[in-house]
């Protein structure tokens, strides 16, 4: 337990933020009962400025004359979520990156309901065959094209692996898309899911999108052109989708 002698609103703010809440209120004097364990931490009150990511980042001061009848406590609430946060049904706010990622980040599973896709799933569309086309990646419960600025054969191999193929070649297309994902370019080729690859510096604008030509080892991919006309604007209609694992 933490001694509540000088427990402050800034300390409470840090605790509530760690728990996923936006608003906080510091309480003491056993509002929620006496501490059931001896105080193992020094006083933190007066040390937090309210911007720290964790309570342990705050300066700590020695606890003086602290009893179990005066533990620090908080009342957390979440009246609103910022534009980059998802408002869970239970009032928690989580980063939108964690929506539909296969994990119960909201603790009430509301971030995993009504998902059109799961983060990291891939699909291709617009090609001559179902094994070729513009790459779509599910991110934030939206299908997004991938900017091809740093797109490589290793990236293509990972996408094709998710689609059930043993190999893949990078293709480059052009067009426009309502939503696009930043360029990847960091795959080694042995990752099981595209979101496990290292990301490059975010691309601020994109006019050319990544594609793949997938094949099995018995197929000769050399006859496929590395440039193919594709239509990423139709990214909402799936030609082929692979089951992808969640990434927290």
C-alpha positions as CSV (number, residue, x, y, z in Angstrom):
1,X,0.0,0.0,0.0
2,X,1.0,3.6,-0.4
3,X,0.9,6.1,2.5
4,X,-1.7,8.8,2.0
5,X,-0.2,11.5,4.2
6,X,0.5,13.8,1.3
7,X,-1.2,12.0,-1.5
8,X,-2.0,14.5,-4.3
9,X,-4.2,14.9,-7.3
10,X,-1.2,14.6,-9.6
11,X,-0.3,11.3,-8.1
12,X,-3.8,10.1,-8.6
13,X,-3.8,11.3,-12.2
14,X,-0.7,9.2,-13.0
15,X,-2.3,6.1,-11.4
16,X,-5.6,6.5,-13.3
17,X,-3.8,7.1,-16.6
18,X,-2.0,3.8,-16.1
19,X,-5.3,2.1,-15.6
20,X,-6.7,3.6,-18.8
21,X,-8.8,6.5,-17.4
22,X,-8.7,10.2,-18.3
23,X,-10.0,11.7,-15.1
24,X,-9.0,11.2,-11.5
25,X,-9.7,12.2,-7.9
26,X,-7.3,11.5,-5.0
27,X,-8.8,10.2,-1.7
28,X,-7.3,9.2,1.7
29,X,-8.5,8.6,5.2
30,X,-9.7,5.1,4.6
31,X,-12.5,6.0,2.2
32,X,-12.3,2.5,0.8
33,X,-11.2,0.8,4.1
34,X,-7.9,0.4,5.8
35,X,-4.8,-1.0,4.1
36,X,-4.6,-4.8,4.5
37,X,-0.8,-4.9,3.9
38,X,1.9,-2.8,5.6
39,X,3.2,0.2,3.6
40,X,5.9,-1.1,1.4
41,X,6.4,2.0,-0.7
42,X,7.6,5.5,0.4
43,X,5.3,8.4,0.1
44,X,4.9,9.4,-3.6
45,X,2.6,12.4,-2.9
46,X,4.0,15.7,-3.9
47,X,6.5,14.1,-6.3
48,X,4.4,13.5,-9.4
49,X,3.7,16.4,-11.8
50,X,0.8,14.5,-13.4
51,X,2.5,13.8,-16.8
52,X,4.5,10.7,-15.8
53,X,3.7,7.4,-17.5
54,X,4.0,5.3,-14.4
55,X,3.9,5.9,-10.6
56,X,7.4,4.6,-10.3
57,X,8.6,7.5,-12.5
58,X,7.7,9.9,-9.7
59,X,10.1,11.0,-7.0
60,X,9.4,9.2,-3.7
61,X,9.7,10.6,-0.2
62,X,10.0,8.7,3.1
63,X,6.8,7.7,4.8
64,X,6.6,9.3,8.2
65,X,4.1,8.2,10.9
66,X,1.9,6.4,8.4
67,X,-0.7,4.0,9.6
68,X,-2.9,1.4,7.8
69,X,-5.9,3.7,8.4
70,X,-4.6,6.3,5.9
71,X,-3.8,4.6,2.6
72,X,-3.7,6.4,-0.7
73,X,-6.7,5.7,-2.9
74,X,-8.1,7.0,-6.2
75,X,-11.5,7.4,-7.9
76,X,-10.9,7.2,-11.7
77,X,-13.4,8.2,-14.3
78,X,-13.3,8.6,-18.1
79,X,-15.8,11.3,-19.2
80,X,-14.4,11.5,-22.7
81,X,-11.7,10.1,-24.9
82,X,-9.4,12.0,-27.2
83,X,-9.5,11.7,-30.9
84,X,-6.7,9.1,-30.9
85,X,-8.5,7.0,-28.2
86,X,-11.3,4.4,-28.4
87,X,-14.1,4.8,-25.8
88,X,-14.8,1.4,-24.3
89,X,-18.4,0.6,-23.1
90,X,-17.2,0.5,-19.5
91,X,-15.7,4.0,-19.8
92,X,-12.1,3.1,-20.3
93,X,-10.1,4.8,-23.1
94,X,-7.6,2.8,-25.1
95,X,-5.4,3.7,-28.0
96,X,-7.2,3.1,-31.3
97,X,-4.3,0.9,-32.4
98,X,-5.6,-1.8,-30.0
99,X,-9.1,-1.9,-31.4
100,X,-9.8,-5.3,-33.1
101,X,-6.3,-6.6,-32.4
102,X,-7.5,-9.9,-30.9
103,X,-7.0,-8.9,-27.3
104,X,-9.5,-7.8,-24.7
105,X,-7.8,-4.4,-24.0
106,X,-11.0,-2.7,-22.8
107,X,-11.5,-5.6,-20.2
108,X,-15.2,-5.8,-21.3
109,X,-14.4,-7.0,-24.9
110,X,-16.1,-3.9,-26.4
111,X,-12.9,-3.2,-28.5
112,X,-13.3,-6.6,-30.1
113,X,-16.9,-6.4,-31.1
114,X,-18.2,-5.6,-34.6
115,X,-14.8,-6.0,-36.1
116,X,-14.7,-6.3,-39.9
117,X,-11.2,-7.6,-39.7
118,X,-8.4,-8.3,-37.1
119,X,-5.2,-6.3,-37.0
120,X,-2.6,-7.9,-39.2
121,X,-4.9,-9.8,-41.5
122,X,-4.0,-9.3,-45.2
123,X,-5.7,-9.7,-48.5
124,X,-4.9,-9.0,-52.2
125,X,-7.2,-7.6,-54.9
126,X,-7.3,-6.1,-58.4
127,X,-4.8,-8.6,-60.0
128,X,-5.3,-11.0,-62.9
129,X,-5.5,-13.9,-60.4
130,X,-6.4,-14.3,-56.7
131,X,-2.7,-14.7,-56.0
132,X,-1.8,-11.3,-57.4
133,X,-2.8,-7.7,-56.7
134,X,-2.7,-4.8,-54.3
135,X,-2.0,-5.6,-50.7
136,X,-4.6,-4.7,-48.1
137,X,-3.7,-4.8,-44.4
138,X,-6.2,-4.6,-41.6
139,X,-5.2,-1.9,-39.2
140,X,-7.6,-0.1,-36.7
141,X,-10.6,-2.2,-38.0
142,X,-10.0,-0.8,-41.5
143,X,-8.6,-2.3,-44.7
144,X,-5.7,-0.1,-45.8
145,X,-3.4,-0.1,-48.8
146,X,0.4,-0.2,-48.2
147,X,2.7,2.5,-49.5
148,X,5.3,0.9,-51.6
149,X,8.2,3.4,-50.9
150,X,10.3,0.7,-49.1
151,X,8.4,-2.4,-50.2
152,X,10.6,-5.4,-50.8
153,X,10.4,-9.0,-51.8
154,X,10.8,-10.0,-48.2
155,X,7.7,-8.0,-47.3
156,X,5.8,-9.7,-50.2
157,X,7.0,-13.1,-49.0
158,X,5.4,-12.5,-45.5
159,X,2.1,-11.4,-47.0
160,X,2.0,-14.4,-49.4
161,X,2.9,-16.7,-46.5
162,X,-0.2,-15.4,-44.6
163,X,-2.2,-16.2,-47.7
164,X,-1.0,-19.8,-47.8
165,X,1.8,-19.5,-50.4
166,X,5.4,-20.5,-50.1
167,X,6.8,-17.5,-51.9
168,X,6.1,-14.0,-53.2
169,X,7.4,-11.2,-55.4
170,X,7.0,-7.5,-54.7
171,X,4.8,-5.6,-57.2
172,X,4.4,-1.8,-57.5
173,X,1.2,-0.1,-58.5
174,X,-0.3,3.3,-58.8
175,X,-3.6,5.0,-58.0
176,X,-5.3,6.5,-55.0
177,X,-6.7,5.1,-51.8
178,X,-8.9,6.5,-49.1
179,X,-6.8,4.9,-46.5
180,X,-3.2,3.7,-46.7
181,X,-0.7,2.2,-44.3
182,X,2.8,3.5,-43.8
183,X,5.5,1.7,-45.8
184,X,6.9,-1.5,-44.2
185,X,10.2,-2.4,-45.7
186,X,11.5,-4.1,-42.6
187,X,10.6,-7.7,-43.0
188,X,13.2,-10.5,-43.0
189,X,10.8,-12.8,-44.9
190,X,10.3,-15.3,-42.1
191,X,7.7,-13.4,-40.0
192,X,4.4,-15.1,-39.6
193,X,2.4,-11.8,-39.9
194,X,3.1,-8.5,-41.6
195,X,2.6,-6.5,-38.4
196,X,5.6,-8.3,-36.8
197,X,7.9,-6.6,-39.3
198,X,9.9,-3.5,-38.4
199,X,8.3,-0.3,-39.6
200,X,10.1,2.4,-41.6
201,X,9.8,6.2,-41.0
202,X,6.1,7.1,-41.5
203,X,5.3,8.1,-45.1
204,X,3.3,11.4,-45.1
205,X,2.0,11.1,-48.6
206,X,1.6,8.1,-51.0
207,X,0.7,7.7,-54.6
208,X,2.0,4.3,-55.4
209,X,0.9,1.2,-53.5
210,X,2.4,-2.2,-52.7
211,X,1.4,-5.4,-54.4
212,X,2.4,-9.0,-54.5
213,X,2.5,-11.9,-56.9
214,X,2.3,-15.1,-54.7
215,X,3.4,-18.5,-55.8
216,X,4.4,-21.9,-54.5
217,X,7.9,-23.2,-55.0
218,X,6.8,-25.4,-57.9
219,X,5.7,-22.2,-59.7
220,X,8.0,-20.1,-61.7
221,X,7.4,-16.4,-60.7
222,X,9.9,-14.9,-63.1
223,X,7.3,-14.4,-65.8
224,X,5.4,-11.9,-63.7
225,X,6.0,-8.2,-64.3
226,X,7.2,-6.2,-61.3
227,X,4.8,-3.4,-62.3
228,X,1.1,-4.0,-62.6
229,X,-1.9,-1.7,-62.8
230,X,-4.0,-2.2,-59.7
231,X,-6.9,-0.4,-58.2
232,X,-6.4,0.2,-54.5
233,X,-9.6,2.3,-54.3
234,X,-11.6,-0.9,-54.2
235,X,-9.7,-1.9,-51.1
236,X,-13.0,-2.5,-49.2
237,X,-14.0,-5.5,-51.4
238,X,-11.9,-8.6,-50.6
239,X,-10.6,-11.1,-53.2
240,X,-8.6,-13.2,-50.8
241,X,-8.1,-12.9,-47.0
242,X,-5.9,-14.7,-44.7
243,X,-6.3,-15.4,-41.0
244,X,-3.9,-13.2,-39.1
245,X,-2.9,-13.3,-35.5
246,X,-3.6,-10.4,-33.1
247,X,-0.8,-8.1,-32.1
248,X,-1.2,-6.2,-28.8
